[in-house]
Amino acid sequence: MYAVRILLTLIPFIWTIGLLPFANRVKPLVLGLPFLAFWLVAGIIIAFLCIKVLYSLDSKKNEERDA
């Protein structure tokens, strides 16, 4: 479970910083956005989902500890 938390913490960082050189292009347009802008918006969505999963894992852990 600890490894899953570490992975969920690293995914947004790797998405936005580590893979940015591979996504640094203007074309193609995706949903009317240049590819780099789409990549960054997708990174925000990915980060939100990872934080949501981390929060749910942590709240389950706290419920088990309180019971």
Secondary structure, DSSP 8 states (H G I E B T S, - for coil): -HHHHHHHHHHHHIIIIISHHHH----SEETTEEHHHHHHHHHHHHHHHHHHHHHHHHHHHHHHHH-
